[in-house]
Amino acid sequence: MSIGPGALYVVATPIGNLEDLSPRACAVLKVVDTILAEDTRMSQRLLRAYGISKPLLAYHEHNERQLVNGIVKRLRAGEHIALISNAGTPLISDPGFHLIRAAHEAGVRLFSVPGPCAAVAALAVSGLPSDRFVFEGFLPAKMSARQRYLQDLRQEPRTMIFYETPHRLLSSLTDMAVVFGPARRACLAKEITKVHETIYVNALEGITKWLEEIEERQKGEFVIVVEGLHPDEKAREEQKAQAVLEVLLKYLPLSQASAAAAEITGIPKNMLYRLAIEIKTGR
């Protein structure tokens, strides 16, 4: 395989099943000078399975900024370097953004070597609308921050995709049920492409109960796909919000009325403030 002058290759790797490494990805990893790996020990297992022996450089969230300039210098000097993550497509909730931006600014050639991505794989089997979707990655660890984050997504019409760790899985699903409503349809994709792959579709409340029934179900790697707010439901929420605001605005200033309406309806305050202005001005 001829790869020409120095370049950076963003290479997707398997998310579980080693057979999912594409022939092109394998060929690139065999000819580059260095491979940037999030976890060198984990990546070694993949490389050994394909008979690939190349220098590995640990590249993760804790050293990313410190390494970028040195890597770009090596690329400009003519080296070929591949960026991989522990699993899936680099930069999707994984390090790499700062390097990609710096490489563009330095005029370095970049190539994408596509392949597995847990978010897209889960969406494809979720049975939820896939024509428009938004990837949200990992939610905040603290409950208060997580609930605020979810509140901002309450009226999101697109299908939402989240990653979650086993020890926060139940807490996040519980918060989603509180904010989005227990009947909101969702899909829990567990251990995609692995031996214990499980795709479970139900309402958010139903998924939580299903996980609680058997503790073993809470172990593994998870993707949560949540249906967006249906237009009819959104219209009902907006009608309710308008009715609440119209009453509150008789007795409270704009800001206080919006804040009170947010507590009552669960709709973000900034959206209600804009609606309150429209009500006041008669638009």
N, C-alpha and C positions, 0 to 999 in steps of 0.2 A: 504493500500500500504506500503510495507516494503522497506526502502531505505538504510539500513545499516549504516556504519560509516559516519562521516562528509564528506560533498561534496558540490560542487558548481554546480548549475543547470542553464544553460543558456536557458531561456524559451522565445519562440516566442509568441507574443500576437496579437490579431486582429489589422488590419490596418484600420478598419472602422466598419465592421459588427461584432458585439459581438458574433454571433453564430459561428465564425471561430476559437474560442479557442478550441483546441483539447482536447479530454477526458484525455489524458495523461498529458497535460499541467495543466489542472484543478486539477488533482489528486496530481501532484507535489506541486502546490501552496498551496494546503490544508494541506500538511504534513511538509513542511519546517518550520524552526524556524523563519526565517526572510526573507523578500522580499526587495531586493534593487530596487528602482524605480526611474526613471529619474524625474518624476513629481508625487509626492505622491497623490495629489488631483485628477489628471487624472486617476491614477491607481486604486484609491479607487472606482471609478464608475464601472470599470470592475470587481473588486473583489466582490463588493456588488451584482452585477448581478448574480454571481455564488455562493453566500453565503459563501464567503471566508473571514475569519477574522484572519489576521496575522499581526504582527508588520511590519511597513514599515519604511525603512531608505532611505532618499533622497540620491541618488547617480547620480551625473551629471558631466558635463565637468569642472565645477568650483571647485568641491571638490574631484574629483576622486583621484588625487594623494595623498591627505591628508588622505583619508580613507583606502587606499589599505592595509597598514600594519596591521591595526586593524582588518580588515575583514579577512585577511589571518590567523591571530592568532586565531580568533573565529572558523574558519574552521578547523584548526589543533587541536583545543580543542574538536572537535566532532560535531560542529553545522552544520546544513543543511541550506544552503542559496540559494535563487533563485535570479537571475538577470533578470530583465525585462526592456524594454524601453517603451517610450510612445506608440509606435505602431510598430508592425513588429518584425523582428529578431534583438536582441541586437548586437551592434558593427557595424552594417551596417549604417554608418553615425551617429552612436550613441556611447555613452561612453561604456567602458568595457575592452578595450585592455590592459590597465595597470594591471587591476585586473586579467585577464586571464593569462597574462604572469607571474605575481607574483605567482599565484596559481600553475602553472606548476613548477616553480622554487622551490616552497616549498613542492612539492610532494603531493599536494591536489588532490583528485579525482574530475574530471569534467565530466559533462554529458550534451549533447545537447538535448534539447527538441524542435525539429523543428516545423515550422509552417509558417504563413504568412510572406511574404517579398515583399514589393511594387516593388522593382526592377525586381524580377523574374516574378511577376504577370503581370507587364506591358510588359515585353519582350514576354511572352507567347501569348499575344493577339495583338502584334504589327504588325504581318505579315512581319517582317524583319528577316533576317537570325539569327537563334538562336544556331547554332552549335558551334560558337565561339563568345564570347562577352566579354566586359570589363566594369566594373562598375567604374564610375568616381565620383559619389556622387555630392556634391554641388560645383559649380564653384566659383571662387573668386568674391567677391562683387564689387571690383573696375573694371571699364571697361578696363583699360590698362592691368591689371593683367589677367583679364578674356580672353582678346584677345590673349595674349602671351600663356596662357594655352591651348587655342583652337588651336593655330598655331602648338603646339607640337603634337596635335592629327590629324593634317590635313591629314596625310597619313596613319592613323590607318585603317587597313583592316577589323578589327572586328567590330561588332555592338557595339555601345557605349550607355551606360545608365547613365542618369544624374537625380539628384533631383533638384528641383528649387522652390523658394518661389514665391508667387503671385506678390509681388512688383518688383521682378527682372525678371519675366518670359519673358516679351516682349524684354527687353534689351538682355537677354541671347540668345533668339531665333534670334534676329537681328544680333548679333555677330556671331552666328553659320552660318547664311546665308552668311555673308560676308566672313568668313574663309573657310567654307566647300563648299560654292556655294549655290545659292538660290534654285537650282533644286534638291539638295540632299534630298532623301526620309527620312521621320521621322514619328514618332508616338507620339502624346501627349495623355498621360493617366491621366485623371482627376478624383479625388475622387474615387479611386478604392475600390470596395465593398460597397460604400456608396450609398445613395438615388440618388444622381445626378452623378453617374458614367458615364463618357464619354470617348470613345476611338476614336480619330480622327487621320486619317492617310492622309498625303499629303506631298508635298515638303515643305522644311523649310519656303520658302516664302509664300506658301499657308496657312500654319498653323498660321503664324504671321498675315496675313490678316484676317483669320477666327476669331482670338481672338479680333482683333481691331473692328470688325463689331458690336459686342455686349459686352459691358464692363463686364457684369455678367459672361461671360465665363472665365474671368481672375481671378476669385475667387475660392479658394479651395487649395487642395494639388496636386502637379503635379510630374509626371515622364516623362522625355523626352527620347525617344529611337531614336537614329540616325544611319542610315545605314553606314557601313564602306566604305572606298574608294574602288571602284570596280577595279579589276586588270587592265582592259583596260584603265580606267581613270588614274590609277597610271602610266601605261606605257607611256601614252601621256604626263603626267606631267614631267616624267623623261626625255623624249626626248626633251621637250621644255627647261627644266633646262640645259640639256647638251648643247643644241644649244646656249643658252644665255651665259653659262660659257665659251664656246670655244671662243666666241667673246671677252668677258671681259678679259680673261686671256692673250690676245694679248697685252693688255694695262695696266693691273693692277696686283699687287702681289696677291698671293693666298687668303689671308685674306680679302683684299678689294674687290676682284672679288666675293668671296662667299657672302660677306655682300650685295653687290649691286644686285647680283642675287636673294638673299632672298627677297629684297624689290620688285623686279620685278615680281617674281613668287609666292611669299607667302610661299615658302617651307622653313622649318627651316634651319638656317645658318649652323648648325653642319653637317646636311646631305649633303648640297651643298659643304662644305669644303672637306668632304671625296670624293665626286664626282670629285671635282677640282683636288685633289691629283691623282686620277686615270687617269684623262685626261692628267695631266702633265707628269706622269710616263709612260703613254701609256699602262696601264693595260687593 
